[in-house]
Amino acid sequence: MAERRGQRVYRKATGEEWQRHTKVREQIAQELPELKQRARAKLALLKQEGTPLRQVLAALRTERERQGLSLADINQRTGIDRAALSRLENNEDANPTLNTLERYADAVGKQMVVLLSEAAN
């Protein structure tokens, strides 16, 4: 029998549905430790090698420093806030737009080129 709560309609699962749901939950519980282990290994590898984004940001910072430019200089050339530039260079969770990366690259005399290739497994 259906039970109304707000806009959603809930009904009690049949015995067969309950067994199916229980089986799926058990399968997930069995696979979860391996999935977590694989995810941890992948994260460790990414931290070791650095993601492509981290590599681009490191290259931009290296070029900025090579040219003797400060974050204030990049701020003047790009209009990107100094604090935001610092977060880009130092924050492992930075997630800039392509436009931001292009502006930064242009400020140090570089050009962004995006390449799509087959993933390495």
HELIX and SHEET records of a PDB file:
HELIX    1   1 GLY A   15  GLU A   49  1                                  35    
HELIX    2   2 PRO A   52  ARG A   66  1                                  15    
HELIX    3   3 LEU A   71  THR A   78  1                                   8    
HELIX    4   4 ARG A   82  ASN A   90  1                                   9    
HELIX    5   5 LEU A   98  ALA A  107  1                                  10    
SHEET    1   A 2 ALA A   2  ARG A   5  0                                        
SHEET    2   A 2 ARG A   8  ARG A  11 -1                                        
END                                                                             
